[in-house]
Amino acid sequence: MRAPLLVFLLTASAVSTAVADAPTSSAVGAGRKRREPPPAIIPADEVAAAERLYRSQNYTGAVAQAKAALNRNERYTPAMLVMAKAYFKLGKNEWVKTLGDMMKNAGATEAEQADIYQMLAFMEIDKQNTPGAIEMMKKAAMARPDNALLWNNLGAEYLVAKNYREAVPALEKAAQLQPSFAKAHLNLGSAYRGVKEYEKAQVEYQRALQLFPRYADAIFNLGILYLDADKMPNLDLVAKFNGAIAYLQQYKQMVAGVGQTVTPEADAYIQEAQDGIKKEQKRIERQKNQEERDKQRAAKKDADDAKKAAGSAPGAAPPTSAPPPAAAPVPAPAAGARPAVPAVSPAPRRTP
């Protein structure tokens, strides 16, 4: 860039000196067009090659091609972005941060900055810094508010933080922007489950299954929903737990059928549902027994009340006391015989 500018200045100086002696110098100067600097070089071929290498997972080659592009135009932000993505895959996070700052100074577009923010967020996730990841995901989503993927990723981080109230609007935005985004519907279902809007959660999980019928995660989450919900529409507690077991068993069969690893929590959740069924059945049995005892007591009370009412009715003969029975004569003992003694009753057995 410096050489063309130097040539331009030298040429302009020579022309000015030559025309200064001419009598019509002012007219000539007025008619001369001002020369503009040459347009910036667009290293499109090098960037396209870098993108192809990146997609083929040749990250080192992608970096080399991006450098070649920047050698032709050191402020070309698309080349910086490809290089940053390749460095991210190579685990060179400091370079990602450096390139992000360079892109911002070079006037990167909001879309390009959103990609950088998302990479920075994933770097925070690797460090298990959920608040830091949420901050970067927010910046990415605000830079590209029309991008469903970025809103979904923000909502997913809120789910990790168990901040379900903040997760709901982010994931609703993702699902609205891209209604066919099955993962956004899945995550939205989990956010609704977190705020105990169980019917809405079921709708979103079912929507994810409509979009992707073999979606094992959606089936698993339906099992968790039936297990966690206080109640489900038109289902008693036993039916709700049986629904949870059915979904979790279906999940296990689906995952095992494609050779994937079944999450160990599945069996624990099935056992929890089975325990819940037993507990509810015992509660129902106790309730039935109590109702039967209450019914018997009520019947006895009604009978006693009826007897009292009959005894106190007008014209009823007062009860008479019968004379005590006459004592039977005691025979004299036979000669040589011992008098009989009453048998002793055994002591009552106490119930422990």
C-alpha positions in Angstrom: 0.0 0.0 0.0 2.9 2.4 0.7 4.5 2.1 -2.8 1.5 3.3 -4.8 0.9 6.2 -2.5 4.6 7.3 -2.8 4.4 7.1 -6.6 1.2 9.2 -6.5 2.8 11.9 -4.4 5.9 12.1 -6.6 3.8 12.3 -9.8 1.6 15.0 -8.4 4.6 17.1 -7.3 6.2 16.9 -10.8 3.0 17.9 -12.5 2.5 20.9 -10.2 6.1 22.1 -11.0 5.6 21.8 -14.7 2.4 23.7 -14.9 3.5 26.4 -12.5 5.4 28.2 -15.3 2.5 27.9 -17.8 0.2 31.0 -18.1 -2.9 28.8 -17.9 -1.9 26.8 -14.8 -5.0 27.6 -12.9 -7.3 26.2 -15.6 -5.2 23.1 -16.0 -5.2 22.5 -12.3 -9.0 23.0 -12.1 -9.6 20.3 -14.8 -7.3 17.7 -13.3 -9.1 14.7 -11.6 -8.1 13.7 -8.1 -6.6 10.2 -8.0 -8.1 7.8 -5.4 -6.1 5.0 -3.6 -6.5 1.6 -5.2 -9.4 -0.6 -3.8 -8.6 -3.0 -1.1 -7.6 -6.5 -2.2 -10.2 -9.2 -1.6 -8.4 -12.5 -1.1 -11.6 -14.5 -1.8 -9.8 -17.5 -3.3 -7.5 -18.0 -0.3 -10.4 -17.7 2.1 -12.5 -20.2 0.1 -9.6 -22.6 0.2 -9.3 -22.1 4.0 -13.0 -22.8 4.5 -12.8 -26.0 2.5 -9.8 -27.2 4.5 -11.6 -26.3 7.8 -14.7 -28.3 6.7 -12.5 -31.3 5.9 -11.0 -31.0 9.5 -7.6 -30.0 8.1 -7.3 -27.2 10.6 -3.5 -26.7 10.2 -4.0 -26.2 6.4 -6.9 -23.9 7.1 -4.7 -21.7 9.2 -2.0 -21.6 6.5 -4.5 -20.5 3.8 -6.0 -17.9 6.1 -2.5 -16.5 6.7 -2.0 -16.3 2.9 -5.2 -14.3 2.7 -4.1 -11.9 5.4 -0.8 -11.5 3.7 -2.7 -9.9 0.8 -5.1 -7.9 3.1 -4.2 -7.8 6.7 -7.6 -6.3 7.7 -9.8 -8.9 5.9 -12.0 -10.2 8.7 -13.4 -13.3 7.0 -9.8 -14.7 6.8 -9.4 -13.9 10.5 -12.6 -15.7 11.4 -11.6 -18.9 9.5 -8.2 -18.8 11.3 -9.9 -18.3 14.7 -12.2 -21.3 14.1 -9.3 -23.5 13.1 -7.3 -22.4 16.1 -10.3 -23.1 18.3 -10.4 -26.7 17.0 -6.7 -27.0 17.6 -7.1 -25.9 21.2 -5.1 -22.6 20.8 -7.6 -20.5 22.8 -5.3 -17.5 23.2 -5.1 -17.1 19.5 -8.9 -17.1 19.3 -9.1 -14.2 21.8 -6.4 -12.3 20.0 -8.1 -12.7 16.6 -11.4 -11.7 18.2 -9.9 -8.4 19.3 -8.3 -7.9 15.9 -11.6 -8.5 14.1 -13.4 -6.0 16.3 -10.7 -3.4 15.6 -10.9 -4.1 11.9 -14.7 -3.5 11.9 -16.0 -7.1 11.9 -19.7 -7.5 11.2 -22.1 -8.5 13.9 -22.4 -12.0 12.5 -18.6 -12.4 12.6 -18.5 -11.2 16.2 -21.3 -13.5 17.1 -19.2 -16.5 16.0 -16.3 -15.3 18.1 -18.5 -14.8 21.2 -19.8 -18.3 20.7 -16.3 -19.8 20.6 -15.4 -17.8 23.7 -18.6 -19.2 25.4 -17.5 -22.8 24.6 -14.1 -22.0 26.0 -15.8 -21.0 29.3 -17.9 -24.2 29.2 -14.7 -26.2 29.0 -13.6 -24.5 32.2 -17.0 -25.2 33.8 -17.6 -21.5 34.2 -21.3 -21.5 33.5 -21.8 -17.8 34.4 -19.0 -16.8 32.0 -20.5 -19.0 29.3 -23.9 -17.4 29.7 -22.4 -13.9 29.4 -20.7 -14.8 26.1 -23.8 -16.6 24.8 -25.9 -13.5 25.6 -23.5 -11.4 23.5 -23.7 -13.8 20.6 -27.5 -13.9 20.7 -27.8 -10.1 20.9 -25.3 -9.7 18.0 -27.5 -12.0 15.8 -31.0 -11.9 17.3 -32.4 -13.7 14.2 -30.2 -16.8 14.8 -32.2 -19.7 16.4 -29.0 -21.7 17.1 -27.6 -18.9 19.3 -30.8 -18.6 21.3 -30.9 -22.3 21.8 -27.4 -22.4 23.1 -28.1 -19.6 25.5 -31.2 -21.4 26.8 -29.2 -24.6 27.2 -26.7 -22.8 29.4 -29.5 -21.5 31.5 -30.7 -25.1 31.9 -27.3 -26.1 33.1 -27.5 -23.3 35.7 -31.0 -24.5 36.6 -32.2 -21.0 35.9 -35.4 -22.2 34.2 -37.2 -18.9 34.3 -34.5 -17.2 32.1 -34.3 -20.4 29.9 -37.9 -20.2 28.9 -37.9 -16.9 26.9 -34.5 -17.7 25.2 -35.8 -21.1 24.1 -39.2 -19.8 23.1 -37.3 -17.4 20.9 -35.3 -20.2 19.3 -38.4 -22.3 18.6 -40.3 -19.3 17.1 -37.4 -18.4 14.8 -37.0 -22.0 13.6 -40.1 -24.1 14.3 -38.5 -27.2 12.7 -35.6 -27.1 15.3 -36.2 -30.3 17.3 -33.5 -29.6 19.9 -35.0 -26.2 20.6 -38.4 -27.8 21.3 -36.7 -30.5 23.5 -34.8 -27.8 25.6 -38.0 -25.7 25.8 -39.8 -28.7 27.2 -37.1 -29.1 29.9 -37.4 -25.4 30.7 -41.2 -25.7 31.1 -40.7 -28.8 33.3 -38.3 -26.7 35.5 -41.0 -24.1 36.1 -43.6 -26.9 36.6 -45.7 -26.1 33.5 -46.0 -29.8 32.9 -48.6 -29.7 30.1 -46.6 -27.3 28.1 -43.5 -29.4 28.7 -45.3 -32.5 27.3 -46.4 -30.5 24.2 -42.8 -29.5 23.4 -41.4 -33.0 23.9 -44.1 -34.4 21.7 -43.4 -31.7 19.1 -39.7 -32.7 19.1 -40.8 -36.3 18.5 -43.0 -35.3 15.6 -40.0 -33.6 14.0 -37.7 -36.4 14.8 -39.5 -39.7 15.5 -36.4 -41.6 16.6 -35.4 -38.8 19.1 -34.2 -40.9 22.1 -33.6 -37.8 24.2 -37.2 -36.7 23.8 -38.5 -40.1 24.9 -36.1 -40.1 27.9 -37.3 -36.6 28.9 -40.9 -37.7 28.6 -40.2 -40.4 31.1 -38.6 -37.9 33.5 -41.6 -35.6 33.0 -44.1 -38.3 34.0 -41.8 -39.2 37.0 -41.4 -35.6 38.2 -44.8 -34.1 37.6 -47.2 -33.7 40.6 -50.0 -34.9 38.3 -50.7 -35.4 34.6 -54.0 -34.7 32.9 -56.5 -37.6 33.2 -54.0 -39.9 35.0 -54.0 -41.1 38.6 -50.6 -41.5 40.3 -50.2 -45.2 39.4 -50.9 -44.5 35.8 -48.5 -41.6 35.8 -45.7 -43.8 37.2 -46.5 -46.5 34.7 -46.3 -43.9 31.9 -42.8 -43.0 33.1 -41.7 -46.6 33.1 -43.1 -47.2 29.6 -41.2 -44.2 28.2 -37.9 -45.1 30.0 -38.1 -48.7 28.8 -38.7 -47.4 25.2 -35.7 -45.2 25.5 -33.5 -48.1 26.7 -34.7 -50.3 23.8 -34.1 -47.5 21.2 -30.6 -46.7 22.4 -29.5 -50.3 22.8 -31.0 -51.1 19.3 -28.5 -48.7 17.6 -25.5 -49.8 19.7 -25.3 -46.7 21.9 -24.7 -46.5 25.6 -27.8 -46.3 27.8 -27.5 -43.6 30.5 -27.2 -45.3 33.9 -29.8 -43.0 35.3 -32.5 -44.8 33.3 -32.6 -47.9 35.5 -32.5 -45.8 38.7 -35.5 -43.7 37.4 -37.4 -46.9 36.5 -36.8 -48.2 40.0 -38.0 -44.9 41.5 -41.2 -45.1 39.5 -41.8 -48.7 40.6 -41.2 -47.7 44.2 -43.7 -44.9 43.7 -46.3 -47.4 42.5 -45.9 -49.6 45.5 -46.1 -46.7 47.9 -49.3 -45.4 46.2 -50.8 -48.9 46.2 -50.2 -49.2 50.0 -51.7 -45.8 50.5 -54.8 -46.8 48.5 -55.1 -50.0 50.6 -54.8 -48.1 53.9 -57.4 -45.7 52.7 -59.8 -48.5 51.8 -59.3 -50.1 55.2 -59.9 -46.8 56.9 -63.0 -46.2 54.9 -64.3 -49.7 55.8 -63.6 -49.1 59.5 -65.3 -45.7 59.3 -68.3 -47.4 57.6 -68.6 -50.0 60.3 -68.4 -47.5 63.1 -71.0 -45.4 61.4 -73.3 -48.4 61.1 -72.8 -49.3 64.8 -73.5 -45.8 65.8 -76.7 -45.8 63.7 -77.8 -49.0 65.4 -77.1 -47.7 68.9 -78.9 -44.5 68.2 -81.9 -46.5 66.9 -82.0 -48.6 70.1 -81.8 -45.5 72.3 -84.6 -43.8 70.3 -86.8 -46.9 70.7 -86.2 -47.1 74.4 -87.1 -43.5 75.0 -90.3 -43.5 72.8 -93.6 -42.5 74.6 -95.6 -45.5 76.0 -92.7 -47.8 76.2 -92.8 -50.0 79.4 -90.0 -49.2 81.8 -87.5 -52.0 82.2 -88.0 -54.2 85.3 -85.3 -55.8 87.3 -85.6 -59.6 87.7 -85.3 -61.0 91.2 -82.0 -62.6 91.9 -82.0 -66.4 91.4 -82.3 -68.6 94.5 -79.1 -70.1 95.8 -78.8 -73.8 95.1 -78.3 -76.0 98.2 -74.8 -77.2 98.7 -74.6 -81.0 99.1 -72.6 -82.3 102.0 -69.3 -83.8 101.0 -69.1 -87.6 100.9 -67.2 -89.3 103.6 -63.5 -89.2 102.8 -63.9 -86.9 99.8 -62.1 -83.5 99.5 -64.3 -80.5 98.7 -64.0 -79.3 95.1 -62.1 -76.1 94.3 -62.7 -73.8 91.4 -60.2 -74.1 88.5 -57.7 -71.3 88.2 -57.9 -69.4 84.9 -54.5 -68.9 83.1 -53.0 -65.4 83.1 -53.9 -63.4 80.0 -51.2 -63.3 77.2 -50.1 -59.8 76.4 -49.8 -58.9 72.8 -46.3 -57.5 72.3 
